[in-house]
Amino acid sequence: MRLLSTLALGAFVLPVAAQAADPHSYAQPQDVVVKHIDLALKIDFPHKQLDGVATLTLDWKNADAHDLVLDTSALKIASIEAVDANGKTQALSYQLAEAVPTMGSKLSIEAPKHPHAIRIAYTTSPAASGLQWLAPAQTADKQLPFLFSQSESTHARSWIPLQDSPAIRFTYTAQVTAPKDVRVVMSAPNDPQHALDGSFDFRQTHPIPSYLMAIAAGDLAVHETGPRSAVYAEPSVVAKAAHEFEDTEKMIETTEKLYGPYRWGRYDILVLPPSFPFGGMENPNMTFATPTVLVGDKSLVSLVAHELAHSWSGNLVTNATWRDGWLNEGFTTYVQGRITEALYGQSQETEETLLAIRNLEKTIGKMPENSQRLAPKPRGMDADDELSDVAYDKGSWFLRTLEQRFGREHFDAWLKGYFDHFAWHSITTEQMLAYLKPNLIDKYPGRMSWDEVQEWVYGAGIPKDAPIPDSPRFDAIDRERAAFLAGKLAAGKLDAKGWNTQEWMYFLDRLPDTPPLAKMQQLDAAWHLTGTPNAEIGMRWYVHAIAAGDQTVWPAAAEHATRIGRLYLTMPIYKALVATPEGFAYAEQIFAKAKDGYHPLTQRAVERLFARVRAQQGKPDASKH
């Protein structure tokens, strides 16, 4: 990837990747870069739209450039004007191209005089891919409507006209009007004492990439969990969430001791309705989290550790393109493990790590060879499909290997230096490697060769000498599972009363893909897994029971898939059902009832699954009729 400029940063000279070509954006940063955005937004719940005015402050790079090219998706443009340094305005000509699937519409604005700023008045679509609008009945408390955004990977363009690429960072302000009694929060410092007066102001002073733009609004209560942290959630959920996340301040302090100060000021958590499509989203200052982690025993709070870790790896140092996504997710998963170990012990960290390793070992060989690489060759896919378990789990496995080879003391010093060196910049894999070689590999010779490093990053699969941690608890579960499947141990005799969530996950994950029906029925009779409120256990149980042919679990699986919109916990249910014609018909019935409560990303994922199945069966795609 061609680097066109450098920035001095302390004692270093930092290559800048902001000019890198991004296949998922129309932006032309070699000509002009958006440095700051001033937003004015009105939340219109009845029409499911945002009425917006975005004023983009520009840094022109090319004296011969004539246009500002922005990313948009289903935006209705009302007007565009130039704004000079004195605030004077002049209407500009523009062209909004036809929409391209996964890319949206290219907005080309004629600006040969290189104005200081450009102001765009626009309205979002009710079907904006980055926004979900919930009626009161779809919320926990059923009092007020709810809105939340999900901008990663390339959905910010559906609610703001901008350069929608992780290589381009900007600061922003926002003035948001909403109905009274509705609380608005954004990916900026939030005031837990803010009056519900219908007017909210936000200021993000640190440069962020577009995928970290976030907004939410609804019936939100606040419970402070520390001097710089709070939990936001619907009133009926907030106390439970505050209890589950009461260690947030300890997590922040733990990470600071490892990798330097938390640089964002406040760190708050917003618990969203269950239709949120992801486990968590690391929006700066305000992590968005799924309620599926509220199980009462803190066994799933590693999700918060993960999103907090993004404050260093991802938000502070960002992947320049989605091809480099492992720089965000692999580094974050490694740091998450270190936080978990420090707060909850080596045993829980090892169990979580082994769950990820065993899952990756099971699945990576089924992937196309290029998808098995941390830094793949160009793939021509939707940005939402760029990230997989490879980025998260192979990436963190590589970093654990470095830690083991070089020792924790040396590796921690290198990683802290990496965060300091690249702070507030977006980088490529190659820039990370250029920092790794002299500052760790060459600094301590003989511990790991450069060929080994390149095999991890550019090679397919997992290197044969990849270290795997030991877990006596998991070893015991392996023995019990084998004895149970062999008929030597009755289901009721499993030593499972004390199993935590991770241990149940491990037991279920390593069952045969198509387990014997009788064994599944015995398990359910002994441990009452059908109807479990624990979504992690439930997803695994239903997938295996469905595969075994147990149709008695279908209604409970349907309830799970209807209540929860998180992709990771919902899509496996659909995939298990569509394996048979009768199951496919049932899955279509579930989706017909659940669709309106799903986020657009979840809707699209299910529809794409159904389309693939119909194509395999030689049937027309019903979604096109």
KEGULUM-519027 format. One record per residue: x, z, y of N, C-alpha, C, CB in turn; residue in one letter. Coordinates in steps of 0.05 Angstrom, whole numbers, plus 5000, padded with zeros to 4 digits. Each point is the difference from the previous one (the first is absolute). Glycine has a CB too. Example, Ala and Ser with C-alpha at 12.3 -4.5 7.8 and 13.67 -1.06 7.14 Angstrom:
2
526451564886498250005024501850005024496250254977A 503149615044501650015024498550145022502449574987S 
//
This chain:
625
501750004976498350005024501850005025496350244975M 503149585043501749965023499650235020499949504993R 502350615017499950215020501049885027500850364965L 497549685055500649865025501250175022496449704988L 503550575008501150175021500850274989497149765033S 504250404983500850274992499350195022503749824970T 496050435023499650215019502050224996495149905003L 506150205018501850234998498350244995503549795030A 497450384950498550244995502150224994496049744981L 504550425039502050214997502749884994496550324984G 504749774995502749904992499849754984501750465001A 495849454992499749774982499149765016498850314963F 501549465025498749755010497949934979504249845025V 493350174983497849974981498949715001498950485006L 501249384972498649744999497050035003503749824971P 495150015044497150015004498649784985500850205045V 497249884939498549814983497549915013501950214960A 497749865066497449945012499549705002500450425026A 501749424972499749715002499549874972502950005041Q 497150174938499849894973497349854996503050374984A 497149415001497649854995498250164981502549575007A 495050465000498150154984497949814990500850435027D 499149524947498149804990497150085002503549874969P 496050395038497350095002499050035029500850244957H 500749655062499250025028500549735014501150495000S 497149465020500449765017501950065023495449854988Y 505350405016501650075023502749855002497950454998A 503049515026502549865005501850185017497849544997Q 503350674991501550205016502649895011498050354972P 502949415018502449885012499449905029501649874954Q 495850105052499149925027499250235018498549574980D 499950615008498950225016499250234982498449685035V 502050574974499350234984498250185016504449984975V 493450125012498350205012501350274999495849734987V 504750395036501450265001498150245004503949755019K 493850204992498150225005497249885001503550275026H 494549904964497249925001498450225013500549714959I 497950215061498050185012497249924990502950085041D 495850104945497449934988497850155014502249924956L 495649945047497550135008497949924979501150005050A 497850194935498249954978497450155004503949924969L 493949945025497450134998499049974972499049905048K 500450334940499050004972497049965000503750314986I 495449475002497249934999499050034971500549685040D 498550554953499150054972497649824993501750475003F 496349505014497749844991500749714993497250285029P 504749614985500849724995502549984983497949875043H 503250364949502450004983502249835012497250084959K 503549985066502149855013501450175021497449584992Q 505050345014501550115022500049795022503050284970L 496349815055500349835023502650085013494949965008D 507049854994502750075007501249845023500550154954G 501349975060501849865018502850094994496449985037V 505349834956502850064993501849875021498950034950A 502750135063502049905019502750024987497250135040T 504149644955502549984986502349975020497749814959L 504250375042502349985017502149844984499150445024T 502149364989501649804985503050015008495949714996L 505750234984502949965004500749724991501050504993D 499349325027500549724994502949964992496449865032W 504150014946502749964989501149725005498950344965K 499249475036500849725001499049885027499949964949N 502049965068499349895026498349744998504250205018A 496049674959498549754997497350034986504449774998D 494950484995497550044985497649965019502350334970A 495649565019497649945016497650164991501749555007H 498350564969497750134988500650284990498249554988D 499850625013500050254985498249964976500850285042L 500349764935498449954975499550284987502149544993V 495350515003499150264989498549964973499850195047L 500050034939498450004975497350125007504150054971D 493849825018497350115003498549944974500049935050T 497950224945498349954977497150075007503850104968S 494649695034497150035005499450145027499350014951A 502549965068499550115027498549805017504250294996L 493949815020498749835019501350045027495650024974K 505749785037501550025025498249945023504349874977I 495650315042498349965024501649885023497150394986A 505349705018501649905022503050074996496050035032S 505849814979502850065000501149945027500449904951I 501250295060501149965027502950115001495450025020E 506249864997502750105006499850235020502049544991A 499850655006500150235018502950025010496250254977V 504249725050502750025010500850295004499549545022D 503050504987501150275003498450165021504549834987A 494150035031498450145020497150034993503149825033N 496250104942497350034991498149775006500750485005G 500349315008498349775006499549844974501849985047K 495849904950499349874976499449705005498250434982T 502249414997499449725001499149914972503449925037Q 494449944961499049914974501949814987495350055017A 504949974956501949834985498449844979503750345007L 497349434987498849834979501150094973499649615032S 498750374948500950094974498549844978501050465017Y 500149554959498849864977499950204977501649545016Q 496050494972499750174977499549824976498150395027L 503849604955499949814977498050094979504849885009A 494649944973498350074978501450214983497949535000E 500550644987501150214984501249894975496750325018A 505549804973501449944975499850254982503249675023V 496150294952499750234982502550185000496949734972P 502850535030502050215001501750005025500249964951T 499549845066501649985025498350045025503149694976M 494450245023498350015024500449765018500250494997G 499249545028500149785019502450035019495049954997S 506449845007502349995018498949975029503049794965K 497850405052499149995028502549915017496450374993L 503449395019502149895016499250015030501649704962S 499950455054499350045028502149855017497850454991I 501349375026501849865017501050185023497749564989E 504950485012501250195020502749905009497450384980A 502849375031502649895007501550165022498249564987P 500350605029501250155021501050284991497149755033K 502650314942501050254988499050245015504149764985H 493350295014498950235014501150264989495949745010P 504050475007500850274992498350104977501650095047H 495849854954498150094980497749814997501250485010A 497449544968497749834995497750184991502849604988I 494850365024497750184994497949834985500950285041R 498249834937498149874982497550174997503749764976I 494050135031497450144995498849874974499350105050A 499850084932499249894974498050204987504449764995Y 494450144983498250174984500749954971496349985035T 503750244949500649974972497549924985503550355004T 497049564971497849924982499050244984501949534997S 495550494997499050214983501450004972495649985024P 505549794969501349974974503150015002496149734985A 504950385037502950025004501450134976499350035050A 502749844940501350094975501450275003500549534987S 500250545038501550245004498350245009503849725012G 493550244989498250215009497950054979500849885049L 498450374948497650054984498150175016502649974957Q 494949945043497950145014498150134980500349675039W 499350594962498450144981497550115015504050124972L 493749845015497550125010500150304994497449574993A 501150605021500050284994499650074971498250075045P 500149784941499550064972502449964982495349865008A 506749995002502549954984502250205005498849525001Q 500650685016502050215006499450254984500649805046T 501250394955499650254985497750165012504950014989A 495050015037497950175013497549865009503750285014D 496549454986497649835005498750055027499350004951K 502450075069498950065027500549775019500850484991Q 501749425009500749795020501349774986500750355035L 499349414977501549784988503050055002496349685013P 505250154972502950054998501449725002499350424971F 503049585042501749765001502850084993497049795036L 504350044948502950044997501349734995499350464982F 503349535025501549754997502050024977499549925049S 501449854942502249984981501549755007497550264962Q 504749765053501349765011502149894981499250185045S 502049984938502049894981498649834979503050405007E 498049374987502649895009499649835025501650004953S 496449835048499749815023497250005011503649724981T 495250525021497250025008499650115029498950064952H 503350015061499850085028498949775016503850324995A 496849434997499149765015497049974999504349784989R 494350374994497149984999498650185021500449894951S 501250295062498850165021501650015026498050274964W 504449605036501649975025501449734998500750515005I 499349335017501649765000503050085006496049715015P 505850234966502750095004501949854982498450465012L 504249614988501949884982500150184975502849805039Q 495850124940499550174978502249974978495049975009D 507350134998502349994983501550275001500449495006S 500550624971501550255001502649995015497850114957P 503249655048502649965014499750065030501449664966A 496250345044499550025029498850275006499449505005I 501950665012499150275006499350025029503050184964R 495049995042499050035027498950285004498949515003F 501050585022498650245008497249935008504350225015T 493949984987497349945009498650245013499749664963Y 498350275053498150205009497249894993503050155038T 495150044960497349914994498050195014501549814955A 496550075057497750155011497649914984502050045047Q 496850154938497849944981497550155009503449934962V 494449925039497450125005498449994975500149875049T 498450354946498450034976497550165006504149964971A 493950045012497750185004500950295001497049664977P 501650505039500650285001499550134973498950015049K 502550194944500050144975501849874979495350155010D 505749614996501949864983502850065009496649634990V 505150454991502850045006501649754993499650504992R 502249415026501749774995502850094996497049705027V 504450194954502950054996501449744996499150454979V 503549555028501649764997502850074990497449775036M 504250024959502850044990501850065024499249684961S 500250545052501550105023499450305001499649565026A 501850594991499450295001497150055007504750085014P 494050094970497250075004499750295008498649654966N 499550405051499550275011497750134983501649875047D 499150334937497850134983497950145017503450054964P 497250005061498150145018498449815017503050395001Q 497349354995498749805017496950034999503949694992H 494950315031497150025002498749744989500450315040A 497349734948498549764990498349895022500050194952L 501349695068498649915024499749705001501850395023D 499049474955499649714999502349845012495350095003G 506850045006502349865011502650124990497349885042S 504449954947502550094988502349835010497650174959F 504749965047502449855009502350064981498450025048D 503149784945502350024982502549875011496850014961F 505550105033502549885009502150024977498950125049R 501949654941502150004980502649905014496749914961Q 505150285042502549945016502249894983498750355031T 501049664942502149904982499249724991501150474985H 500849345013499349734992499249994970503149825035P 494550074959499049994973499449714993498150465003I 501949464972499149744991496949994999504349934974P 494649835026497149975002498550134977500949585024S 500350424952498550114977499550305002501949644972Y 499450495048499650285004498050065023504650084984L 494149715026497850045019497650114984501749635031M 497150594979497850124984498050135019503150074961A 494449935031497950145015497950104979500849705042I 498050524965497850104984498150155019502850044958A 494749975035498050145017497750094983501349725040A 497850524965497750104984499550295005501049664966G 497650475016499350285002502350164989495049914995D 507050155021502550124992500450275011501949554996L 498650644986500850275008503050024997495650204986A 505650015026502950045000500750284990500549665038V 501650364945501050264992503049985002496150094968H 505150075050502949995004501450144976499450005051E 502849874940501550114977502850085008497349714970T 503450275055502650085010500349945029501949924955G 500350145057500449965029500049715008502650425001P 497949404980500049715007498449844980504550065022R 493750074963498549854979497150114999504249924974S 494049905018497250074996498849804981499750195046A 498049904942498549834982497449935015502050214958V 497349535041497549905011498349904977502249875044Y 495350204955498249914978497150065009503650084964A 494549825020497350075005499650304997498449544985E 499750585029499750295000499950134972497749955043P 500949914938499750124973502549984984495249885002S 506849965007502449954985502450145012498149564986V 501850515039502550085015501250254989498149785040V 500450424952501150254989501549954974496450265023A 502449594959501249934975502649855004495549994978K 504449825041502449845006502250175012497149605007A 502250585011502050175012501350184980497449995042A 501150114938501250164979501949834983495950294999H 503349474994501649824983502649935015495949824978E 504050145048502349915016501250225016497949555002F 501850704990501050225016503150015001495950254988E 505449604994503050005000501149785017499850194954D 498649695062501049775016502450075017495349825001T 504550415014502350075017502550054983496850205033E 502949924944502350044982501249734992498050444983K 500349375012500949734993501749885022496049934971M 503050095054501449905023502850135002495649915024I 504450354975502550155002502049934978497550375023E 501549604953501749934977501349725004497050274970T 501449545039501149735005502050005023495749804982T 503850365038501850015023502850114991496150075031E 503950134951502550104990501649794985497950464997K 500749364990501349804984501049765017497250134961L 501049775057500549745012499850005030498349814959Y 501750425054500050005029497350055011503849705000G 496050335027497550095013497749814996502850245033P 494849884966497549845001499749915029497850264961Y 502149485043500349895027497449925013504449854987R 493350215000497549895010498350215015500149684962W 500850575039498450215014498150134980500449755043G 497050174958498050114982499949844973497350155040R 501949994939499449874975497350104990505049954988Y 492949895015497350084992499149834976499050145047D 499049964939498949864976497049965004503650204970I 495549565027497249935001499049944971500449825048L 497750344943498849954974497649825004501650454981V 498549315008498049805004497850024978503449715022L 494450154982498049984978501349864976496349985034P 502450054942501349914976500249694997498250404979P 500649455040500349714999502749905010495149975006S 506550215005502749935009501549874977500150385034F 501149374970501049854977502750104989497549625018P 503950554996502650094991500150304997502149605022F 500150504965500350284998500650135027501749944954G 500149935061500650095027501249785015500850464984G 499149565043501249805018501550165021496449654991M 506250285012501950155015499849955030503050004961E 494749965050499749955028501550215017495549774992N 506150155027501650205015498250225012503449655010P 497550604988498750235011497450084985502049875044N 496849944942497450054988499849864973497950055045M 503150084933499749894974497049974992504550204987T 494749585003497349964989500250064970498749655036F 499550524953500250084972497449984986503750305012A 496449644962497649994983499150284993501549554982T 495950505016499150264990500450044970496649995036P 504349804950500450034971502350194993498149544994T 503550535026502250194994499150295003503349655015V 494350394994499050285004498950114974498949905048L 503050184934499250104974500150304998501649584980V 499350565041499950295001502550154992495449944992G 506549924994502350144990502749895011497450094959D 502449745062502349885013501749834981500150395030K 498849534947501549844981500449715009498250294964S 500349635056500349725010500949995029496449864968L 504750365042500849995028502649855004497750435007V 503549474971502449835004499249755016501950174957S 495549775044499249785017500650065029496349884968L 503350375041500650075027503149995004495850295003V 505649814977503049985001500949715003500450424972A 498249405015500749725002499449895028499049944951H 498750125059499349895027501750135021495349914985E 505350345013501850135019502749884999497550424995L 503549524980502749884997500249745015500550234956A 497249635046500049745015500850045029496449834969H 503450415041500850055028502949945004496450355004S 505149654974502849935001500449714988501450494996W 497649474981500449744986497449835001503450214969S 496649615050497649835004499250005029498550094954G 500950155057499250015028502450015019495850244985N 506349905007502450025016501849764995499850505000L 500749454974501549764991498149834984504550254999V 495049515009497849844990501049754986497050185036T 501649734943500649744988499349785020499250184953N 502749635049499649785020497949804990504750065015A 495149904959497949834988498950144976502249585017T 495550334973498850134977501649944974495649975022W 506149834979501849964977502050244998499649505006R 500950635016501850235000498550274997503249735029D 494450264961498350234999501250244985496249695003G 505650274979501250224986501650195019500349714959W 500650185064501450175019498150215011503049625012L 494450314990498050205008499350184976498249685035N 500950194944498750164978501950124980496249705006E 506050164988501950124982501450245012500649554979G 500350425046501350235013498050235003503149685025F 494550264982498050215005499350144974498149745037T 501750124941499550134974502250184992497349604986T 505250325020502350174994499850265017502949594989Y 496750385037499850235018497750184992502049745037V 495750144955497750164990500950184977496949635014Q 504650264968500950164977501750245009499949594972G 501850365048501750225010498350225013503849675006R 494150255008498250205013498550164978499549705041I 499550154939498550134978501850204985497249594996T 505350334999501850174986500650265016502149604979E 498350375047500650235017497750205002503149705026A 494450194975497750185004498650094975499449775043L 500650064936498450054977501650014974496349795023Y 506450174979501750044977500849744986497850434994G 504449604991501249764987498149904979504550185008Q 494049994978498249914978497949815010500850434977S 497949645046497949815009501249745010497250405013Q 505149615001501249765009500849824976501850245041E 499349884938500849854977497649874986503950304994T 493949855004497649894988499049765016498950454981E 501049575045499049785016501949764998497850335032E 504849724967501949784998499749874973503150245030T 496649914948499849884974497449854997502750374982L 495149725030497549844999500549725011497350435005L 504149565018500549755013501949834983499350215045A 502849914944501949854984498849884975503650305018I 494849874968498849904975498049785005500750454980R 497849585043498149795007501549745006496850345017N 505449684998501449765007501349874976500950195045L 500249974937501149894975497949844985503350394998E 494249715003497849874985499149745012498650454985K 501649535042498849785013501949795011496550315012T 506049764993501749815015500649754984502150395023I 498049644950500649764984497849805000502850294972G 494749795036497749825000499949855027497650314969K 504149765050500049885026501649745000499450455022M 500149364996501849775003502850105007496149715015P 505950154976502750105004500750065029501349744960E 497850085058500650045028498750265011500449505006N 497350574984498650245009501350254990495849745001S 506150244980501450234990502450085017498549874954Q 502049975067502350065017499250175024502049564986R 499850625023499450155024499949815024502350404981L 499549415020500049805022499549734988503250285028A 494349644968499449754987500649765017496650244974P 503549535013500249755015497249945012503749824969K 496150015051497449955013497949924979502349855041P 495350284961498049974979497549865009501850414980R 497849565046497749855010497450144993502649594995G 497350685006497650144993498950155024501750054953M 495950055044498650165020501850255005495449834986D 504850245039501750245007499050254986501049795044A 496450234951498950234986501050024971496049985029D 504949794960500950004972503050034998496149714989D 505350305033502950024999501050264988500249715040E 498450514966500850264989498850054973500450185047L 501349934935499150084973501550254992499049524988S 500550574988501550244990503049955000496150114971D 504849645030502949955001501150115026499549594972V 499250365050501050105026500250305000498149605023A 499850534967499950295001501950134979495349965015Y 504349964960501250144978502849904992495450104984D 505049645016502749904995501850075024498249624971K 500650365053501550065024501050295000497449665025G 500850534969500850285000501850064976495750125022S 504049744956501750034977502949925007496149914969W 504149885046502749915009501350225018498449524998F 500150595020501150215017500750254984497349825038L 501150254942500750234983502649944985495250124995R 505249624997502549934987502450035019497449684971T 502250245054502250045019500650305004498649585023L 499350584979500450295002501650114977495750035026E 503549884950501450104976502949924999495749994976Q 504949765031502749904999501850125021498249574982R 500750475042501750095023499850305006499549545018F 498650594969499550285005498150045023504550104983G 493850105015497950045020501250045028497150204964R 505149955038501150055026500849755014501650444984E 499949385002500949755013497649825005504450044976H 493749945005497749825004498250105023500249884951F 499350385051498450105022501249935027498450374970D 504349675031501349945026499749705007503450374991A 496849464988499749715005497249945009503549904966W 494550225021497249935006499250105028498950024951L 502050225056499550105027501349815021499850484982K 502749435012501349825018498549735002504350224989G 494649694989498449754999497650025019501549924953Y 497150315045497650045018500950015029497650244963F 504549895043501050025028500949725010501450484992D 500149384991501249745008497949795007503950114971H 494049885013498049795003497450105013501949784960F 498250465052497550115011498749825021502050454993A 495349525004498349855018500549704998500050385031W 501149534946500449714996498949914973504150035028H 495349714970499149884975502449844989495149975016S 505450074958502349884988499449864973502850365022I 499049484970499849854974501550154978499549575025T 500050354951501650104977502949965004496249914970T 504649855041502849945003501350185021499049534987E 499550555034501150185019500450284988497849745037Q 500350344947500450264986502549994982495050085001M 505349714984502349984982502749995016497149764967L 502850115056502449985017500850285010498749535014A 499450654988500650285008500850164976496849965038Y 502049984939500650154975502949964991495249964987L 505749795014502649944988502350165012498349554990K 502250445037502350155010499550305002501149605026P 496450494976499550285006499450174975498349855043N 501550024934499650154975501649884977495450145016L 504149604978501249884977503149995003495949724992I 505050185030502949975004501350275008499349525013D 499150654999501150265009500850184977497249975041K 501450004937500650164976500349824976497450395018Y 505049474981500449794980499950114971502849765034P 496450054948500150074972497450124989504850065005G 493349995012497550134991497849804994501350405027R 498649384987498049794995501149745011496250345001M 503749464983501149745009497949855017503049984959S 498049835057498149845016498349824983503350025037W 497849904940498449844981497650164990504149744987D 496350515008497850174991497950035022503150254970E 497749785054498150025023498449745001503150305025V 498249484973498649745002498149954977503949825025Q 496950294951498249974977497450165006503949954969E 496350285042497650165007498249855020502650424990W 498749475030498449885023499049724994502750285030V 499049564958499349724996499549924971502749905040Y 497850284942499549944972497250074991504750094992G 494449774987497350054989500250244981498749515004A 499150634993499950224981501450245010499749674964G 500950525017501350255006502750004986495650245004I 506649825011502650014987500050194976502249905044P 499350034935499950154975501050295003500749574976K 501050485043501150275003498550165021504549834986D 493150095021498550155020499450284990497949585016A 502750635000499750274990497150094999504450115020P 494950034958497350104996500150304998498649574977I 499950575039500150304999498650114975500050015050P 500750234943498850134976497850195009504449974976D 493450035008497850195005499150124973498549735041S 502350514953499150134975497050014997504150285002P 494449755020497150004999498949734991499950355036R 501249444975499149734992500949944971500349855048F 502050254944500949964972498050134981504949985015D 494250264992498050144983497449854999502250445012A 497049445011497549845001500349754983499050185046I 503449704954500449774983499650074971503349825033D 497750414958499750094972497150054994504650205001R 494049935017497250064995498349754999500650445022E 499949374995498549755001500449854973500549975050R 502050024941500749864975498650134977504449865019A 495650414980498750144978497049965001503650345001A 495249665023497149955003499349724990499950325039F 501649484969499349734992500449954970501449855046L 500550304943500649984971498050164983504849925011A 493450235002498150164985501150264990497949594987G 504450505024501250254991499350235019503749734980K 495050215042499350215020497249935011504950095011L 493350104986497349955010500050015031498050214958A 500149645054499949995029499850275013497949554996A 500550634991499650265011502450184998495349954989G 506649974995502450164996502349925019498750064952K 500949735063502049925021500550245018498649514998L 503950545009500750225017499649925030503350184965D 494249755041499449875026498750185021499649584975A 499850675018498650175019501750045025497750234962K 504949785035501750055023501249745012501050434980G 498149345011501149755011499249975029499949794954W 502050135062499349935028499149715001503350345018N 496149565006499149735003502149804990497350145040T 505249904966502149814992500249994970502550095042Q 497250144944500250014971497749864986502650435005E 495049605006497749844990500549705005496950395008W 504149555015500549725006502049884980499150095049M 503050064945502049914981498949974972503550235028Y 494949964963498749984974498449754998499950504996F 498449455024498249774999501549735004496450295017L 505649715001501549755005501349894975500850175046D 500150004936501549914977498349984974504050205021R 493449814982498349934978500249704995496850385011L 502549524965500049714995498249865020500950084951P 499749675056498349855018497149984990504149745015D 495750234959497350004988499950224979499449505008T 500050745000500150234981497650004981502550265035P 497749874943497750024981497650145013503250014961P 494549875035497550125012499650294991498049545001L 502450514973499550274990501850205014498749814956A 503850125050501850185013499150065029503849824972K 495249985042499050045027497650185000501749555013M 496550414967497750174998500750294995497449614984Q 504650434999501050274994501250135025500949864952Q 500649995063501250115025497850085019504049714994L 494050135009497950065019498450244992499849515012D 499750514962498550234990501550265005497849704965A 504850295032501650245003500650075029502049904956A 498449905061501050065027498249905023504549974980W 493349915013497949935020501249845023497450414988H 503949375005501449845020498049825015504150004972L 493849915015498049845013498650175022499349724958T 500750185066498950145023501950185014495849984976G 506850025017501950175014500049945030502850014958T 497450205058500249965029502849915009496450345006P 505649684976502749925006500349704997501850454985N 498449405037499949714999502449884986497550015042A 504850124959502449904986499650014970502950155038E 496150074952499450034972497749814992501750485000I 496249525016497749844994500649704997497350335025G 504349564994500649724998501449944973500549985050M 501450184943501549954975498250034975504250165022R 494150054979498250044978498049774996500450495008W 498349425014498049794997501349744991497350225036Y 505149724973501349754992500550004970502249975045V 498750254944500650014971497450024984504450225010H 493649935000497550014985498649734999499650485014A 500449385009498849735001501549824981498650075047I 504049934953501649834982499450074971503649965035A 495850294959499550084972497249914992503050395006A 495349525013497349914993497950215003502149694969G 498450525045498150225004498249945024503250334979D 494549555015498249935022498550255012499449554978Q 500850675008498650245011501350105026498750124954T 503949805051501350085025499549815023503550214972V 495149575023499649805021498650115024499949654965W 497950505032498750115024501850185017495749974975P 505950205012501850175015502249845013499050384969A 501949425017502149825012498849855024502249954955A 495349975043498749875023499750195024497549704967A 501850555027499850205022502750035013496350234976E 505849795008502850025011500649765018501450264959H 498149505031500749765014498349955025501649814957A 496050315043498249985023500750205022496449834970T 504350415021500650225019502749975013497250304973R 504749575013502849995010500749715006501250414973I 499749545051500849735008503049965000495949975026G 505750234966502949984999500849804978500550475017R 500949324991500649784982501350094974500549715040L 501550474962501550094978498350154979503950035030Y 493950094979498350164982497549854992501850405021L 497749374991497549854995500549744985498150205041T 504049664967500549744987500550024970501849845043M 499650364947500450014971497450024984504350225009P 493649915003497450014987498849724997499350475019I 500849395003498949724999501749834980498450045048Y 504249994953501749834982499450074970503549985036K 496050284958499350074973497349884991502750435006A 495449585012497349904993500049704996498150375026L 503349484991499849704999501449894975499849995050V 501450184934501349904976498149894979503650335008A 493849754994497949904982497749885016501350344965T 497349465024497849895015497950205008500849584975P 498550605006498050215007501050185021498249984954E 504450105045501150175020500249865027502650224965G 497949525035500149855025497350005014503649714981F 494350255003497350015012499450275012498549664966A 502450555020499650275011501650055025499150164954Y 503449745047501750025023498749865024504150024971A 494749755025498649865021497750175011501349564980E 497350585002497850175009501150235017497349884959Q 504950245033501250225015500749905028501850214958I 499649565043500949905026497749935018504149824977F 493850075012497749935017498950255014498849624969A 501250615018499050255012502150135018497150064960K 505449915033502250155014501149845024501150234957A 498649515043501449835019499850085029499249634968K 498450445041499650065028501550255008495549784998D 505150394983501550245007503049974998496150264985G 504949515006502849954996501349905026499249914952Y 503350155052501649885021500349704995502550445008H 497749395012500449724996502349934981498249935045P 504050234955502249944982499250054971503250135036L 495250084959499150054973498049794991500750495007T 497549435011498149784994501549754991496750195033Q 505349744983501549764994501550024973500549925050R 500650314944501550034975498149974976503250315024A 494449814977498249974978499049714997498650485006V 500849405017499149724999502149814989497050105039E 505549954967502149844990500450044969502350025045R 497350224946500150064971497849854986502050455009L 495649575002497749864988500449704999497050375015F 504149525007500549715001502049914978499150015050A 502950154946502049934979498750014972503750195029R 494650014967498750014973498149774996500350505002V 498249435019498249774998501649744995496750235030R 505649744983501649764996501049994971501450015049A 499450224940500950004972497749934981503550355012Q 494149734996497749944983498849725006499150494998Q 502049375022499049745007497450005014502449844961G 497050395053497550025015500549965029498250324966K 499849595050500449985029500350275013497349584999P 504150435023500450245015497550075015504949915004D 493750304988497450075012500350075029498450164956A 504049935053500350085028499949775019502750384984S 497549375005500049765017497349875002504849934988K 493250205001497349895000498150185014501049774957H 
//
